Amino acid sequence: MVTKNKRISREERRNWRELPYEHWNTLTVHAYFTDKNEEMYGAAEYLPMRNWGFEQGAIKRALDQHGAEVLHRAFDEIFRTHRPSQAYPILTAGFAISYRLNTLIPNIKAEMERERSELGGSADIDVDEIIGYL
């Protein structure tokens, strides 16, 4: 597990399942897409949309604009609904961000806001506060 003061290694960045959202970067998103394409489509190799530089830039902008948690939820939905074809046998981060993301982001942000309001306005739960209510 990653601690706040410890430098995060490349291998830890690739472990998207355990890495906290505040530490996600382009390497983490690429690892996510590589793993998901292998799991869902049996793809042995991940190839980016256009080129690595284009995709890294698109991922960085999306992370800065929406945050890793929103992107993770959106990417999960995109993978769930995507149907590969012979011409496009894998799903790339560049395609997901460029062509699918904007249709999902408003609903995901609204859902997250509802979840926060159901928790009393904060996504951070203070156990002592809850015990105090009991």
Secondary structure, DSSP 4 states (H G I P E B T S, - for coil): ---SSSPPPHHHHH-TTTS-GGG--HHHHHHHHHHHHHHHH--SS---SS-HHHHHHHHHHHHHHH-HHHHHHHHHHHHHH----SS--S--HHHIIIIIHHHHHHHHHHHHHHHHHHTTS-SS--HHHHHHH-
